[in-house]
Amino acid sequence: MNGVFDATIHKGNAWIKELSEQFHWENDHRSYQALRAVLYALGDRLTIAAPPPLGAQLPMLTRGLYYEGWDPSRVPRRERSREEFLAHVRRELLRG
């Protein structure tokens, strides 16, 4: 069982590191917040049937972020443009 946790921690850390490098952030916590914000914004736009198949593809700990606070009664959001999606991500980042 240790291998499962090791693998998910390794993959999560790799994603955080990649975000930090991509955006030239020295603070990994900022990258974690960005990943969480994107997952929240994405989850809020999907229909009730979409989150389980997408969540199943995520590493275990990242899947927890994806589902954390998700309330199926308030989805999907009607915003569909890139600008609206990015505005949602920015709001989530500010909530931190």
Steps between C-alpha positions, in 0.01 A plus 500: 500500500793735560571502127157648425557793736857548381386511138222752561726724709770482233257588220343783700841645582599473132189696396570767764863525390398527135257783579767680703746473213244596234397817683839572659354481850743432780221414741359148450200593712400748228514218246286281725246783527496540122445127444218500754342810343500345154356172628221688682418714197500196275282295734246781525452497122446131446167321495417268789614194299841637396693532829530128583673399172733800516571453869584135444789605274659727762759384755333413831601814695424731206162331469433609857563862400270458202210375712566715809205731553329383182124538524316332213189710567674814376651372176543547214570870491383674186821687421656357187760747379871479571488841670223389738691182585819694573306754709367208708856369544618847610216523756597159639865607522404811693299288747819294538 
